[in-house]
Amino acid sequence: MTNDQIGPTAATREPTRTGDPAIAGTHAQPSIGGAKGRSLTYLFRGLLVLALLVPVSLITISPAFAGTTIAATTTCGNALGDLGGRGLICEVTIVNSITTAGGTSTVTVRECLGSAGSPTDGSGGGGFPCSTVTSVLTQPVTAVTQCNDSINGGGGTLRCSVKVTNNFVGVSPGSTAASVNQCVGSGASGIVGQTIKCDPFPATTTSAAITQCNGSANGGTLVGLTCTATGTMASALPVTILQCQGSANGGGALVICSANVVNAVGPVASSSASSSASSSASSSASSSRTPSTTSTGRGSSNGGSTPILALLICLVLGGLGVALIESQRRRLRS
């Protein structure tokens, strides 16, 4: 066998030698580059997922109202706005319908937290613009707790109201004058009849139907404390109101709180009308178990701003993630 015959065979076998640095480098380089490319791809995919999930989580955990619960015990604006110069508004309107078969209710809550001079502006730390929510419940509301332990920074303003209408059909309400406990230990620097206007006053009934404005508006330089309680309470459906307690104690405060309960008796429906009304009420109740949100006035534009902003953030971050991935792919290819 000649050398010319041996040469090609050796040359053919030569690339299989693992000790050749050039060949070893040629085989290793794609492996390293591929691993790096995959790692970076996973990294940017992770960033993209994070960019998409963060805004969604913000939408999920951001409530329409910071301190509102609409239920048999309805709450609004408790323990809010303790920075100086804050203003809080809570307005609760309830219509209870009571029959021999049970009861339902329609509840509307308007809530705002902003500056002391204009609470509707939603400005300042933790502030939010006015929004209005209306919900239909399959049970009557029997308690309202709102505006307690709130606005305890200096120069705060507190405006809270509750209006309850109880409509009794085929049920005797057993109405008596609403008992009141209000303006006890409040308005330390004020003058009754001038900066302190409470009606009734004094009012210190224990376990009253309406308890409000106690231990509030202290701290000096009182701007005004006005609290009114009117209406009747029904033995057939006791409703209690607890509001404006231990609030606006930072000095220079303005407090305006009111509560009103009205009981009305409607005619007893005939059997056929009663059956039709019952069917209609059942249909209405089942379709409204999820509270419906309605916005009026200022609440219409401001109430939808948070979801829109979150959606824009989601789109921007998602686009950024896609751009980063595409840029990295081009870099790896080059």
Order of alpha helices (4+ residues) and beta strands (2+ residues): alpha-alpha-beta-beta-beta-beta-beta-beta-beta-beta-beta-beta-beta-beta-beta-beta-alpha-beta-alpha-alpha
